[in-house]
Amino acid sequence: MKFTRRTVLGGMAATTTLATPVVLRAQTRELIMVGYGNDSDAPLIAAGEELGRRNPGVTLQVIGGLSAEALAQIKAARGDSPYDLAVMGSPAIINALAEDVLIPLDFSKIPNSQNVDPRFMPFGYDVGQPIWFEGIGIAYDTAKISTPPTTWGELWSGDYTGRIGMCRPQSNLGLGVLAATCESFGRPQDDMAFALEKWLELEPLVGRSPPLLQQMIERGEVDLAPLWHVNTALAAAAGLPIGYVKIREPGPLMLPTNIVQFVNTAEGTADLVHEFADILLTQDIQKMAGSAPIYFGTVVEGIPVPADAAPYVPSTPEELADTTSLDWPAFAPLRGQTVEAFDRMFAG
């Protein structure tokens, strides 16, 4: 099936469409954005509404999920790309750059980018604008663990063997944890064979995705597991006995999310994408993204972490100073072979 704007609009049932402004210009414009496909789209939708107020006739439609086939269709399109922009993390940006489907943003056209903490900007790889981040830490059952590990290395103390969950590296969570394991033991982050062997020592129970791993903790199938801070915060907010550790070594891990623009979009799209990214970096949208029930880490300097998010997001000066990320370009290209090796080693 060929992906065009018509097939995307006609075939996607689970979409979020913003109301068209009452006063329309003669020329209307609908931006098609790839988001999350869940409640985390709320700040994107709010920013899209503001974009429409500033540009009567402009609307935003947010859909969930971006497949490899869709990336190929974007690349092949000629001024009729099925998507205009997306939220995209570091690993996906690396893949998209390899597919040559991104147009670098002009940060001089995003004035609020000057307010972004400088440590986040490199993770847009000069093409995307960081807008918020998710962290990787250790989620644990507070009814079973009173003193959780505070470093990756402590997982190999012998206390957690057979009690821990592990996410398949098809997920960024699983792949990132393997790289962090290498870092913790003084190995290059792309030494996936070493990391897989280390995890085999822990006799983990495998979850195919972060939500499934979260459910395994909730059901008591495992006592602890590396998990995104957002998954943990949502479970705890629902009243479940789940705690979270912002790992100290190599420091609280974060994966920034960026706004990116695709190639082969209509004339005038770039100005709207830049304005949309700028709106996402305003105080109001950043505070919305960082508060319940979304709990993203914010990237704009000077925005305090809400009290209910502080257990999950780096908030003290010490935590913020230690916050780090991973060298995704070094190991993201190894995902396919790592998944194959993981599945062989942890099958069943």
N, C-alpha and C positions, 0 to 999 in steps of 0.2 A: 504494500500500500504506500503510495506517495504522500508524504506529510506536507500539506500546505496550510495556510491560515484557515482555509475553508474546512479542511478535514479536522484540524485541531479544534476549531470552534464547534463543529457539528458533532464530533465524536467523543468529546470529553464530558462525561456526565458529572463527575465530582469537581466542579469548578466554583470559584468565588468571583462574582461579577459585581463591580461597583456601579451604582446607579448613575445613569447619564445626567449631567447637569441640565437644569431646566432651560437655560439660555445656551444655545448651541451656535458655534460658528458654522459657516457654510461648509468648511472642511473639518470633519471630525476625525479623530484618531484613537484607535484602541491599541494599547500595548498589551502584549501577551507575555506573561512572566511565569517562569518556572520557580515555584516556591516549595513549601514543605507538604502541602496537602493535608494539613491538620491545623490545630488551634494556634500553632506557632506562626501562622500566616497573619495573625492579627495586626502586628505593627506594620507589615507590608501593606495591608489593606488600608490602614489608617493613613499611611504616607501617600498611597494612591488617591485617597479621597482629597487630601490636601493638594496634590498635583492637579487634580481635576478642578478644584476651586481656583487655582492660579491660572489654569489653562482651560477655559470653557470649551467643551467639545472633546476633551481628552478623558478617556476612561482606562482602567486597568483591570485585566482579568488575570487571576492567579490560579495556576494549576499545579498539581503535584507530580513529581517524578520526571526524570530526564533519562531516556534510554540511549544506548550506543547507536541504535538505528536512527533516533531522532537527531543525534549529533551529525550523523552522516547526511541526513536530509538538509540540515542547516548548511553544511558545507557545500552541498550540491545546488542549493537554491540560487536563484538569480534575481535578487531584489524582492523575493517573496518568501523570506524565511518564516517558518511556522511559529517561531519564538523570537522575541526581541531582547529579552534580558533574563537573568536568573540570579538566585542566591547560589553561591558555589564556594565550597571549602577548598583548602590548599590542594589536596590530592586530585580533586576533580579539575581544578584549574590546570594542573600539570598535564592531565590527560587531554583537556580541551586545547591547550597550547600545541600539543603534539598533533592534534587533528586540524589545527589552523582554523578554528571556528570563533575566535574571540577578537574583538577590536579593543585595543588598549584605551582605557579611559584617560581623559585629560584632567588631571587633578586641579589644574588652575581654574577649571570650570565647576569645581566642587569646593566652594569657599570654606565650608565647615570641616573639610579634611584637615585644615590647619589646626583644628582643635582635637584631633585624634592623637592618643598617646603614641609617640613615635615607634614604640616597640611592635605595634601591630602592622604598620604600613608595609614592611617587607613581605608579609604573608599574602599580599595581593599580587606579588610577583610582577609589579609594574603594569598590570593590566586590570586588576580589580580593586575596588574600594572596600576595605574592611569596614563592617558595620556593627558586628558583635562577635562573641565567641562562645564556644562550649568547652568545658573542661573535662579532663579524664582523671578520675581518682578511684578510690576503693569504696564501694558501697558494701554495707555489712548489716547483718541481722543483729540488732541491739539486744535481743533476748538471748542470743547465743554467744556473742562476743562482747566482752566488757572493755578490753584493751586492744583496739584494732592496730594493725601495722601502720607505720607512718612513712615507710620507704618501700620501694619495689623489692629491694633485697630481703626485707624482713619476711616476705612471702615464702622464702625458702628456709625459714627457721625450723621447719618440721611440724609446726603447730597447725598448719592449714592444708597439709597434704590430704587429698581426697575430699576436702570440704569446699573447694573453690570452683567458681564458674569461669569459663573463658569464652570469649566471643570469636566466632570464625573470622579469619582475616579478610574475607570478602567485604566485611564492614570496616570502615575507617577506624572504629574502636579497636577491633581485633588486631589490625595491622599496626596501629599506633602503639598498642601495648607491647607487641613484639619488639618494635624499635626501642621503646623505653626500657625494655628488659636488657637489650644489648648495651644501652647507655649506662644502665645501673651497674653492669658488670665490667665496664671499661672496654667494651667491644664496639666496633663500628656499627652504626645503626642499621646498616644493610646486611649484617651477618644473621640472616634469617634462620639459617640452619642451626646456629648456636641457640637462638632464642627458642626455636621449636623444641630442641632437646631439653632446654631448661624447663619449659612448661610441661613437657612429658613427665618430668620428675614429680610434678605437683599432682598428677593423676586428676586433672580437672574434668568437670562435666561441661560439655560444650553447648552453648546457645548459639543459634544461627544468626541472631540479630540482637541489638541492644534491648528492644522491648521484651523479647523472649527471655533474655538473661535477667532482666528486671523481674519478670514473672517467676523465674526459678528461685530467686531470693524470697519473693513474697510467699511462695508455696512451701518454703523450707527445704527445697531440694539441694540448695547450696547455702553456706553460711556467709559467704562474701564473694565479691567479684569486681574486677575493674569495670567501671561504668561511667557513662556521661553524667555530668553533674545535673543536667536537666531531668533525665530519667529519675534520678534519685530524689531530687527535690519534689517532683510531682507525686512520687509514691509516698514520701513523708508527709506531704500536704494532705494526702488522702487518709492520713491517720495510721499508716503502716509503720511498724517498728524498724525503720531503716535509717542507719546513720551513714555518714560520708566522711572520708578523709581526703584532704587536699595534700597529696603526696609531697614530701619535702625534697626527695632526691629523685630525679634531677630538678625538682622544683615543681610547683603546680603546673600541670600541663594544660595548654589551651590550643584549640583549633579555631582560628578565626574564620568567619563567614564573610564573603565578599559579594558585592554587586558587580556583575559582569555584563557586557553587551555582546551579542552575537553578530557575526558577519551577515551580509546580505539582507539587512533590514531596510525598511523604507526611508526615504529622505526625510530628515527632520527628527528621526528617532534619537540620534545621539544627544541632542539638546534636552530632550525629555528625560532620557536615562540619567544624564548628569544632574538635572534638577531633582529627580526622584532620589538619587543617592544623597544629595545635599539635604533633602528633607529628612531622610532616615537618620542623619547625624545631628538633628536638632535635639534640644534638651527634652522636649515632650516625648518624642518617639523613642529616644534612648531610655528614658525613665520607664516608659511603657514596656519596652522589651526586657528591661532588667527586673521588673516586678512580677509578683504572682499574677497569673499562673504560668508565666512563660520562663522567667528566671535566666534569660541569656546574660552573659557577662557583657558589660557595655565597654565601648572603646574610646569614648570621648572623655577627656580629662575633666576632673572636677565634679563628676556625677557620683554621689555617695551610693554605696551598695545598700539596698534596703535590709532591714534587720532580718526578715525572713529568708533572704537570699544569702546572708553572710556565712552560714555554715557550708555553703557550696561554692561560692565565688570568692576568689582572692580579694580581701578587703582591708587587711592591715598593711601598713607600709612595708613590713618585712615580707609578707606574702606577695605583694605587688612587685617588690624588687626581685623576688626569686622566680616569678612567673616566667615560664619558658614555653617553647614549642619544640617541634621535631624537624629534622632535615628531610622533609617529605620528598624533595626531588631525588634524594639519594636512594630511597627504597620504594617509593610508590610504583615505579616501573616493574618492580619485582612481585607485584600483587598476584598475578596469574600463577606463576610457578610456586609462590608461597602457599596459595590456597590449595593447589594440588598436593603439595607435600603435607600440609596440615591435615587434609582429608584422609590421606593414607595413614598418617600416624595416629589420628584421633578417631578414626571410623569406629562406630559402634559405642 
